[in-house]
Amino acid sequence: MLIGAVLNRSERKKTEILAAARGVFLREGYSAAGMEAVARMAGVSTATLYAYFPSKAKLFEIIVHDAVQHMAEPVRASVRTKGDARARLTSLALAYATFMSQPATRAIFRMVTSERRRFEAVADHVRQSAHQALGGTAIELIEDLVASGELTVDRPASAAGQLLGMLDHATLVLGLTAGDEARPVRPLRHISEEAVETFLARYGAPT
């Protein structure tokens, strides 16, 4: 029982440190972020911080891996929406647009891109994870709608890229060029519905 309590406290402290470090890294960027600032934000000593994470580089890697894994979960969950092709595609598109509009998402992409030379393996992991979590989810949904006869698509991967690409400019690209907090002029639902209508005009099965 005592060992379990100690482990639980240790895991909670690790979670608190990761949350603090994520905030510091996203706000300051990798180069400007200091371990002392992370320790202050987490409410621990620098020695305690290094006991959990041996270096700033290792802490950065863990933060990025954790962020990519959890931040895209709503996109993956969107495929469970019930309804016809329009409803299911709109659910996916809106989840994707929302994900790409979040300041934290933009900050992660921007930070990883700027640090690619230093952390090439981390950058590749982000690219591959994004492809699997986002593109893979769209491909899965499109293949399911093809199987149900609602879409006519020869190359699901290409079609998925077209659908998500219609959303990128108004969401992720806007943030990367105008700032993490920049918001699209139109509501995300309108942007998503318009992308889906364009997609269905190209790939919707004849009724």
C-alpha positions in Angstrom: 0.0 0.0 0.0 2.8 2.4 1.0 4.8 1.6 -2.2 1.6 2.3 -4.3 1.1 5.6 -2.6 4.7 6.6 -3.3 4.4 5.6 -6.9 1.1 7.6 -7.3 2.7 10.7 -5.8 5.7 10.3 -8.1 3.4 9.9 -11.2 1.4 13.0 -10.1 4.6 15.0 -9.7 5.8 13.9 -13.1 2.5 14.9 -14.6 2.7 18.3 -13.0 6.2 18.8 -14.2 5.3 17.9 -17.8 2.3 20.3 -17.7 4.5 23.1 -16.4 7.3 22.3 -18.9 4.8 22.2 -21.8 3.6 25.7 -20.9 7.2 27.1 -20.7 8.3 25.5 -23.9 5.3 26.6 -25.9 5.5 30.2 -24.5 9.3 30.6 -24.7 10.4 28.2 -27.4 13.1 25.5 -26.8 16.2 27.7 -26.9 14.8 30.3 -24.4 13.2 27.9 -22.1 15.3 27.1 -19.0 15.1 24.2 -16.6 15.0 26.7 -13.7 11.9 28.3 -15.1 10.3 24.9 -15.5 11.1 24.0 -11.9 9.6 27.2 -10.6 6.5 26.7 -12.7 6.1 23.1 -11.4 6.8 24.2 -7.8 9.8 21.8 -7.4 13.5 22.3 -7.0 15.9 22.1 -9.9 17.4 18.9 -8.4 14.0 17.3 -8.3 13.3 18.2 -11.9 16.6 16.6 -13.0 15.8 13.6 -11.0 12.7 13.0 -13.2 14.2 14.3 -16.5 18.0 14.2 -17.0 18.2 17.0 -19.6 16.2 19.7 -21.2 16.5 17.9 -24.5 14.9 14.7 -23.1 12.2 16.8 -21.4 11.4 18.4 -24.8 11.2 15.1 -26.6 8.8 13.7 -24.0 6.6 16.8 -24.1 6.3 16.7 -27.9 5.6 13.0 -28.0 2.9 13.4 -25.3 1.3 16.4 -27.0 1.0 14.7 -30.4 -0.5 11.6 -28.8 -3.2 13.4 -26.8 -4.0 16.5 -28.7 -5.2 14.6 -31.8 -7.5 12.3 -29.8 -10.7 14.3 -30.7 -10.0 13.8 -34.4 -9.6 10.1 -33.9 -12.8 10.0 -31.9 -14.8 11.8 -34.6 -15.0 8.7 -36.7 -17.4 7.2 -34.2 -20.1 9.8 -35.2 -23.3 8.1 -36.6 -25.1 9.3 -39.7 -24.7 9.6 -43.4 -21.5 10.5 -45.3 -22.2 14.2 -44.9 -22.6 14.0 -41.1 -19.6 11.8 -40.6 -17.3 13.8 -42.8 -18.4 17.0 -41.2 -17.7 15.7 -37.8 -14.2 14.7 -38.9 -13.6 18.0 -40.7 -14.8 20.1 -37.7 -12.6 18.1 -35.3 -9.6 18.5 -37.6 -10.2 22.2 -38.1 -10.6 22.7 -34.3 -7.4 20.8 -33.6 -5.5 22.9 -36.2 -6.9 26.1 -34.8 -5.7 25.6 -31.3 -2.8 27.8 -30.2 -1.1 24.9 -28.6 -1.2 22.8 -31.8 0.3 25.7 -33.8 3.0 26.3 -31.2 4.0 22.6 -31.2 4.3 22.6 -35.0 6.2 25.9 -35.1 8.5 24.8 -32.3 9.3 21.4 -33.8 9.9 23.0 -37.2 12.3 25.6 -35.8 14.2 22.9 -33.9 14.3 20.3 -36.7 18.1 20.4 -37.1 18.6 19.8 -33.4 15.8 17.2 -33.0 15.4 15.5 -36.4 14.1 12.3 -34.8 11.5 14.3 -32.9 10.4 16.2 -36.0 10.1 12.9 -37.9 8.0 11.4 -35.1 5.7 14.4 -35.2 5.3 14.1 -38.9 4.7 10.3 -38.8 2.3 10.6 -35.8 0.3 13.4 -37.5 0.1 11.3 -40.6 -1.2 8.3 -38.7 -3.5 10.1 -36.3 -4.9 12.6 -38.7 -4.5 11.3 -42.2 -5.0 7.8 -41.1 -8.3 8.6 -39.4 -9.5 10.4 -42.6 -8.5 7.4 -44.8 -10.2 5.0 -42.4 -13.5 7.0 -42.6 -13.3 7.4 -46.4 -12.7 3.7 -46.9 -15.7 2.9 -44.6 -17.9 5.2 -46.7 -16.7 3.6 -49.9 -17.5 0.2 -48.5 -21.1 1.4 -47.6 -21.5 2.8 -51.2 -21.7 6.4 -50.1 -18.5 7.5 -51.8 -16.8 6.6 -55.0 -13.0 6.9 -54.4 -10.2 5.1 -56.2 -7.4 6.4 -54.0 -8.6 7.0 -50.4 -5.2 8.5 -49.3 -5.3 11.1 -52.0 -8.9 12.0 -51.3 -8.1 12.3 -47.6 -5.3 14.7 -48.3 -7.6 16.8 -50.4 -10.3 17.0 -47.7 -7.8 17.9 -45.0 -5.9 20.2 -47.3 -9.0 22.4 -47.8 -9.0 23.0 -44.1 -5.3 23.6 -43.5 -5.1 27.1 -45.0 -7.8 28.6 -42.9 -6.6 26.9 -39.7 -2.9 25.8 -39.3 -1.4 28.0 -42.0 -3.3 31.0 -40.7 -1.8 30.5 -37.3 1.7 29.9 -38.5 1.7 33.1 -40.5 -0.5 35.4 -38.4 0.2 34.0 -34.9 -0.9 31.2 -32.7 -3.9 33.0 -31.4 -5.2 34.1 -34.9 -8.8 33.0 -35.6 -10.4 32.4 -39.0 -12.9 35.1 -40.0 -15.6 32.5 -40.6 -16.8 30.0 -38.0 -15.0 26.7 -38.1 -18.3 24.8 -38.8 -18.9 26.9 -41.9 -15.4 26.2 -43.1 -15.8 22.5 -42.4 -19.2 22.2 -44.0 -18.0 24.0 -47.2 -15.0 21.7 -47.5 -17.3 18.6 -47.1 -19.7 19.9 -49.7 -16.8 20.4 -52.2 -15.5 16.9 -51.3 -18.9 15.3 -51.8 -19.4 17.1 -55.1 -16.2 15.3 -56.3 -16.5 11.9 -54.6 -20.2 11.4 -53.5 -21.7 8.3 -55.0 -24.6 9.0 -57.5 -28.0 8.6 -55.8 
